[in-house]
Amino acid sequence: MTDTDAIRSEAQQTFRDHLTFLSSGRIREWVALFEQDGVLEFPYGPQGFPSRVEGHDGLYEYMKNFPESFEVVFEGLVFHETVDPTLVVAEFRSKGTAKATGKPYDQTYISVVRTREGKITSYVDFWNPLVAMESLTADGGESGLVGAFSH
């Protein structure tokens, strides 16, 4: 295995750990995957939703309600190899349920993640907020999307 292969493998394992920790509600362990000043960005987040979250404290505050809001498994993980072995481009799906409504939460993601020595420095999360809004909206009610994530 070359150094490049080892670096790529480490970056991809960090991404797998990210999915494992989120799906099992291990938010503190999920936060620890990030560099102290790591960044999580949402280019397609809806109005009232943060477009960027920074640092361990910010990441924890943002994600701490996720386990109480969703029950999910992640599947169909595909990595798209890049020239830079520290860069992870991944496609995957979530299958799950919004706990407050019982509605399905079936989401497709594309993630662009930069790593350094096994830690996430930057995570750009391309997801469809309409799927989350629908799953968290009680029939005839308002969306619970913002409450599912703290900011």
C-alpha positions in Angstrom: 0.0 0.0 0.0 1.4 3.4 -1.0 1.3 6.4 1.3 -1.4 7.9 -1.0 -3.5 4.7 -0.5 -3.0 4.8 3.2 -4.1 8.4 3.5 -7.2 7.8 1.3 -8.1 4.7 3.3 -7.8 6.7 6.6 -10.0 9.5 5.1 -12.6 7.0 4.0 -12.6 5.3 7.4 -13.2 8.6 9.1 -16.2 9.1 6.8 -17.5 5.6 7.6 -17.1 6.4 11.3 -19.1 9.6 10.8 -22.0 7.6 9.5 -21.7 5.0 12.3 -21.6 7.6 15.0 -24.6 9.6 13.6 -26.8 6.5 13.1 -26.1 5.3 16.6 -26.6 8.7 18.3 -23.0 9.0 19.4 -22.8 12.8 18.9 -19.8 13.4 21.1 -17.8 10.8 19.2 -19.1 12.3 16.0 -17.8 15.7 17.0 -14.4 14.3 17.9 -14.0 13.2 14.2 -13.6 16.9 13.4 -10.5 19.1 13.9 -11.0 21.6 16.8 -11.9 24.3 14.2 -13.6 22.0 11.8 -16.5 23.3 9.6 -19.8 21.8 8.5 -21.6 23.6 5.7 -25.0 23.3 4.1 -25.2 25.0 0.7 -28.9 24.1 0.3 -30.2 24.7 3.9 -33.6 26.4 4.1 -34.2 29.9 5.4 -33.7 30.0 9.2 -31.3 27.1 9.0 -27.5 27.7 9.5 -25.4 27.6 6.4 -22.2 27.0 8.4 -21.3 25.5 11.8 -17.8 25.8 13.2 -15.8 24.2 16.0 -16.5 21.4 18.4 -18.8 23.4 20.6 -20.8 24.6 17.6 -21.0 21.2 16.1 -22.2 19.6 19.3 -24.9 22.2 19.8 -26.0 21.8 16.3 -26.3 18.0 16.3 -27.2 17.2 19.9 -30.9 16.8 19.1 -30.4 14.5 16.1 -30.7 11.2 18.0 -34.0 12.4 19.5 -35.3 13.6 16.2 -34.4 10.8 13.7 -33.8 7.1 13.7 -31.7 6.3 10.6 -29.5 3.8 9.0 -27.1 4.9 6.2 -26.7 2.7 3.2 -25.4 2.6 -0.4 -22.2 4.3 0.4 -20.1 5.0 -2.7 -16.8 6.8 -2.7 -15.7 8.7 -5.8 -11.9 8.6 -5.8 -10.2 11.9 -6.2 -6.6 12.9 -7.0 -6.2 14.3 -3.5 -6.3 11.4 -1.1 -7.4 13.6 1.8 -10.6 14.6 -0.1 -13.6 12.3 0.3 -16.5 12.6 -2.2 -19.3 10.3 -1.1 -22.8 9.4 -2.1 -25.1 7.6 0.3 -28.7 7.3 1.5 -30.5 7.4 4.8 -33.5 5.2 5.5 -35.3 6.1 8.7 -38.1 7.8 10.6 -38.7 11.2 12.1 -39.5 10.2 15.6 -41.9 13.1 16.3 -44.2 12.3 13.3 -43.5 8.7 12.5 -43.0 9.7 8.8 -40.2 8.3 6.7 -36.9 10.1 6.5 -35.4 8.7 3.3 -32.7 11.1 2.1 -30.0 11.1 -0.6 -26.7 12.8 0.2 -23.6 13.9 -1.6 -20.8 14.9 0.8 -17.5 16.6 0.0 -15.2 16.2 3.0 -11.6 17.4 3.5 -9.5 15.6 6.1 -6.1 15.9 7.7 -4.5 13.0 9.5 -7.9 11.3 10.0 -9.8 14.4 11.2 -12.4 16.3 9.3 -11.4 19.9 8.5 -14.3 20.7 6.2 -17.6 18.9 5.5 -19.9 20.2 2.8 -23.3 18.4 3.1 -25.4 18.4 0.0 -28.9 17.2 1.0 -32.5 18.0 0.2 -34.0 20.0 3.1 -37.5 19.4 1.6 -37.2 15.7 2.5 -36.4 16.6 6.1 -39.1 19.2 6.3 -41.7 16.8 5.0 -40.7 14.1 7.5 -40.8 16.5 10.4 -44.1 18.2 9.5 -47.1 16.8 11.3 -50.1 16.5 9.0 -51.5 20.1 8.7 -48.8 21.5 11.0 -45.5 23.4 10.9 -42.2 22.0 10.1 -40.0 20.8 13.0 -36.8 21.0 11.0 -35.2 23.8 12.9 -36.0 22.1 16.2 -34.4 18.9 15.1 -31.1 20.7 14.9 -29.9 23.4 17.3 -28.3 26.5 16.2 
